[in-house]
C-alpha cells in the first residue's frame, strides 16, 4: 500500500500519535505469483508483503452466507483507512467488532462511537458470500481464490466519495474483498472487481497525496487452484470510473509485481486476456493511443513515468526475483524507468515450492551487488533495514534533497505489517492455505491458515501499535527483528537456524495432520477434517509465539553491550567482543588523528543558520 493517513475525525491526541508513525509517501507492496505447473506440487501460489509501518496488522475471517440465510439487501462500502482499528463494524469478521477493541477507555470510546469507519456508499448484495480471510486486503476465500496487491503509478488519480469533490466508491482493498466474496474462480473475481470499478469508480488509497496518480493504479495477482492472473486497474480521467485489464500467466510461469504495471499488449477476444470495454476509448480520448499505434500496450499507455529514483525502487525487486529463479536470464539492473526490457513472466529453471516462496519474500539482496547486510548504510553489524529518509521540522536535510536519493529496496523490509504466501490446491484436504507472517518476513515465522476453517488463531487477530500485547505474534516478530538486526552480522545465524527448525517441523506436522484429515474426508466426515486443520493452525500459531518469545530472550542474553556469549549452556562463561569491519572503521573516521578537545565539532549548515538567527540549537 502507499502512505497512510488517519480519518478526518480522529481525535486530536490520537492524530498526533498517528502522524508520528507515518512512513514516507511512496508505494511499497510486493506480490509474486506462480501458475500451476511452476510448482513442485502443482498448486498455484501468490504472495503479498503489506509494507506499511502504521497499518493494523490483525487478521479476521469474514463468514460465508447463502440465500437461505436471508442476507442483507445491500453491502456497505467503507472509506479506506488502514490504521488501528482498521474497521469498527459488525457486518464482517469478528476481529473488526466493537467488542474486540483494545486500548484505554478514552480510545475505545472514540473508536466505538459509531463514526470511525466511514461508509461511503453501498452496492446491492448478492444471494451468496464466500467466507474469506482478510486483513488490510482480502487474502483468500473458501474456494481457494487468493490475491496479492501492489500499488502502481499511473496517468490519472481520483478521490473517494466524501473527500472534497470525490466521485469514486471503491479502493483496491474493498475491491479485493468484494472479489473474494463473490468470485468462485480467479476469472469470476476479476470480472466482479473490474465491473465494480468501472460502474462505481476507483480511487487510490493515498488520496491525501498532492500527486493522486502516484497511487492511482493497482495490481492484484489472483489465483485459484487451476489458474493465475495479473489484474491491473487504474483511475480514469473522470474520477468516477476506471479502466482495467488482466492477463493470464502461461502454465509453468512465475512473475513479480513491484509497484509497476507489467501487462504489455492487450488483445481482444483472447482466452488469456480480460479487460474493460472502455480500455481503448479512454486512451484515445486522452491522446494516449490511437488505432494506428497497433495493439494497446498497457504499460506504455497507462503507466506513469517514474523518475530516476522511483524506477529502480521497483525494477531492482523484479531483477532480484528473476535472477534467483532463472539465473541464465540476462536482464539489465539499470532498466528504463518502466522496466520495458523485462518480460511479463518467466519459466523458472526449476519448479518452486511454498518454502521457496517464503525465501523470495525474505530477500534482502543477499550475495548481490545490492546486499543490504553490507556497506556503511548497514552500520557496523550488517543491519539490513533502511529507514525511509523523511524530513521533520528542524531536520537538517530538506525533503527536496531527500527525494533525489534512495537506498536499494529489498522485498523483506522493516515496515511490513504482515506477509502472506497463499497456496491454492485442487486435491488436498483444504482447497487452500494462507501462510502468514507478521512483521518483517526475514525475521518472522510463517504459520498456516486454512481456507475453509473458522476464525483465525488469537495470536494473529489481537494487538495494536499503541501497546505491547503478549498474546500477539506481531510483537514477538517485532522484538526479534529489532534486537536481532542491531547485531545482525552475529545474530542472524541464531535467527535463521531457529526459523528453519520451526518451519521444517511444521511441514512434517502438516503432513501428519493432512493425512488424518484426508482419512476423515474419505469416511464422509468433512466437518471433522476441517476441525483437525483448524486445531493444527491454532497449535502452530501458539508455538510460533512461544518459539519467537524464547528466541528473543536468548538473543538478548547472547548479544548485548558489544559482547557475545559463545555458549549459553556452557559450564564456564565464555564471552568474546563484537568486532568492527575495517571498511566501517575507515568510513567512521576511526583512523583519523584525534583533534584537540578545544576545537568544537563542526555544525551542520541548518544549525549554523538557526544559531545566526538567534534560535536555540538542539
ABEGO torsion letter per residue (X at the ends): XBBBBBBAABBAAAAAAAAAABBBBBBABBBBBBBBGABAAGBBBBBBBBBBAABBABBBBBBBBBAAAGBBABBBBBBBBABOBABBBAABBAAABAAABBEBAAAAAAAAAGAABBBAEBBBBBABBBBBBBBABBABBAAGBBBBBBBBBBABBBBBBGBEABABABBAAAAAAAAAAABABAAAAAAAAAAAAAAAEBBBABAABABAAAAABBBBBBBBAABBBBBBBBBBAAGABBBBBBBBBBBGBBBBBBGBBABBBBBBGBAABBBBAAAAAAAAAAGABBAAAEBBBAAAAABBBBBAAAAAAAAAAAAAAAAAABAABBBBABBBAAGAABBABBBBABBBBAAAAAAAAABAGBGBAABAABEAAAEAAGBABBBBBBBBBGBABBAAAAAABBBBBBABBAABABBBBBBBBAABABABBBBBBBEBAAABBBBBBBAABBBBBAAAABEBAABBBAABAAAAAAAAAAAAAAAAAAAAAAAAAAAAAAAAAAAAAAAAAAAAAAAAAAAGBAAAAAAAAAAAAAAAAAAAAAAAAAAAAAAAAABBGGBBBABAABABBBBBBBBBBAAAAAAAGAABBBBBAABBBBBBAAAAAAAAAGBBBX
